[in-house]
Amino acid sequence: MQAALAAGPVCAAEVKEKAKADGITLMTLRRAADALSVLKQKASMSGAWLWSIPAKVLTAGEFAQEKSLSTFGDPEHLPDLNELADKL
């Protein structure tokens, strides 16, 4: 499903038809959509439903700023766990 939605929003009917042709049940398709946090929205009041994958959001384990972009240099950032283990 992720590959099917990678290029942008796709009509839900098309996604369901492709899944059916590939032997994927509607329930499995719904579970996959939930696992990928697929956005489901109407194109217009009389339009079709569109499915899309949301833009990547940083999780708690990821950082928004890379170490190489530091304002104050290397000492500003805490060492990662591997660096700490090497020092012990």
Helices and strands as residue ranges (DSSP letters): H 2-5, E 10-11, H 12-21, H 26-35, E 39-42, E 49-52, G 67-69, G 74-76, H 81-87
